[in-house]
Amino acid sequence: MIPTINFLVDNIGASQMAYYLVEKSNAISEAGDARIIVFYDQLHRPCRKLLLPAMMMIEAWAQPGVSIATSISTAARLLSFPGPQQKMFYVWDMSWLRNPKRVGPFTELFRNPELTLIARCPDHAAVLTNNFNVKVPYVFDNFNSESLLRAIEDDKETRKQRVVV
C-alpha cells in the first residue's frame, strides 16, 4: 500500500527548505512511491511548480497517514491533530538557538514521545541530544527521498513493536 505523507510547513514560498521539500516531494509523487500533500499555514507563491496538492493547515487535523512537521509551530499544532498515525518532526531550522533563554519552553515539544525526530545533519542531531536529552533516530539532509521513505517505514515498524510489547 502506498503511504500518505503530509508535510506541515509555515509556507511554500521562496526558501531553501521549501525548494527541497517541493523538489523531493514532486519526485516521490511522480515515482508513485507515496501520496504527498503539503499543508501550509500562510499562503505564498510556491517557490517551484507543485505537482501535488497543497492545502491550508486547518485541513490537516484529521488527515490520515504520516504527518511531518517542519517547524516548531507546525510541530506544536501536529501534536493536537487526531488523524495522523505517525507524527514526525523534521528539525530543519534551529531557530530556537537564536534566543537561548527561550529553549526551556521547547523541552516538552522535543521530548514528546508522539513525535519522532529527524535532523538535517549529525551536528543538528548532537545539538538536539545535548539540549533536550533525546534520541534523534533519523538524520538526512534536504528531504532525501530514499532516506525519508525508509525512515517512515522504520518508524511504522517501531511503533507496532511498542504497541505489541
C-alpha positions in Angstrom: 0.0 0.0 0.0 1.3 3.4 -0.9 1.8 5.6 2.1 0.2 9.0 2.5 2.8 11.7 3.6 1.6 15.0 4.9 4.1 17.8 5.2 3.2 20.7 7.5 5.0 23.9 6.6 4.8 27.5 7.6 4.7 28.4 3.8 5.9 27.1 0.5 7.4 30.5 -0.6 11.0 31.1 -1.6 13.2 29.4 0.9 15.8 26.6 0.9 13.5 24.4 2.9 10.5 24.9 0.6 12.7 24.4 -2.5 14.0 21.0 -1.4 10.6 19.9 0.0 8.8 20.7 -3.3 11.7 19.2 -5.4 11.8 15.9 -3.4 8.1 15.6 -2.9 7.4 16.1 -6.6 9.9 13.3 -7.4 8.4 10.9 -4.8 4.9 11.7 -6.1 5.8 11.2 -9.8 7.6 7.9 -9.0 4.4 6.7 -7.3 6.3 5.9 -4.1 3.8 7.9 -1.9 0.9 10.2 -1.9 2.1 13.6 -0.7 0.1 16.6 0.4 1.6 19.8 1.6 -0.3 21.8 4.2 0.8 25.4 4.7 0.0 27.9 7.4 0.5 31.1 5.3 -0.3 31.4 1.6 2.7 32.3 -0.5 3.5 31.8 -4.2 5.2 28.4 -4.4 9.0 28.6 -5.0 8.7 25.8 -7.6 5.9 24.2 -9.6 3.9 21.9 -7.4 2.9 18.5 -8.9 1.0 17.6 -5.8 -1.8 19.0 -3.7 -1.3 21.9 -1.3 -3.9 22.9 1.3 -4.4 25.2 4.2 -3.1 23.8 7.6 -6.6 23.6 9.0 -7.4 20.7 6.6 -4.6 18.5 8.1 -6.1 17.9 11.5 -7.9 14.7 10.5 -5.6 13.7 7.6 -4.6 10.0 8.0 -1.1 8.7 7.3 2.2 10.1 8.2 2.4 13.8 9.1 5.8 15.5 9.2 6.2 19.0 10.8 8.9 21.2 9.6 9.0 24.0 12.3 8.3 24.4 16.0 4.9 26.0 15.3 3.8 23.2 12.9 5.1 20.5 15.4 3.1 22.0 18.2 0.0 22.0 16.0 0.6 18.5 14.8 0.5 17.2 18.4 -3.1 18.3 18.6 -4.2 16.6 15.4 -6.1 13.3 15.9 -5.8 12.0 12.4 -2.1 11.0 11.7 -1.0 7.5 12.7 2.6 8.7 12.7 3.9 12.1 13.8 7.4 13.2 12.8 9.3 16.4 13.2 12.0 17.2 10.6 14.0 19.8 12.6 15.1 21.9 9.6 15.8 25.1 11.4 17.4 25.6 14.8 15.7 29.0 15.2 15.3 28.4 19.0 19.1 28.7 19.3 18.9 32.4 18.4 17.5 33.1 21.8 18.9 30.6 24.3 16.7 31.9 27.1 13.7 30.5 25.3 14.9 26.9 25.0 13.0 25.9 28.1 9.5 26.0 26.7 10.5 23.8 23.8 11.7 20.9 26.0 8.2 19.4 26.2 7.9 19.6 22.4 11.2 17.9 21.6 10.8 15.3 24.3 7.2 14.4 23.3 7.1 10.6 22.7 4.5 11.1 20.0 7.0 12.9 17.8 9.8 11.1 16.0 12.7 13.5 15.4 14.6 13.8 12.1 17.7 16.0 12.0 19.3 17.5 8.9 22.9 16.6 9.8 24.8 14.9 12.6 25.6 18.3 14.2 21.9 19.2 14.5 21.2 15.7 16.0 24.0 16.3 18.6 22.6 19.7 19.5 19.1 18.2 20.0 20.5 15.4 22.0 22.7 17.7 24.2 20.0 20.3 24.8 16.9 18.1 25.3 18.4 14.7 26.2 16.5 13.0 23.3 17.4 10.4 20.8 17.3 11.5 17.2 16.7 8.3 15.3 17.0 9.7 11.7 19.5 12.1 10.2 19.4 13.1 6.5 19.7 16.2 4.5 17.3 18.1 2.3 14.4 15.7 2.4 16.4 12.9 0.8 13.7 10.7 -0.8 15.1 7.3 -0.1 16.1 8.1 3.5 12.7 9.7 4.1 10.7 6.7 2.8 13.0 4.3 4.8 12.6 6.4 8.0 8.8 6.4 7.6 8.7 2.6 7.2 11.2 2.0 10.0 9.2 4.3 12.3 6.0 2.5 11.5 7.5 -0.9 12.4 9.0 0.6 15.6 5.5 1.9 16.6 4.0 -1.5 16.0 6.6 -3.1 18.3 5.9 -0.6 21.0 2.2 -1.5 20.9 2.8 -5.2 21.0 5.2 -5.1 23.9 
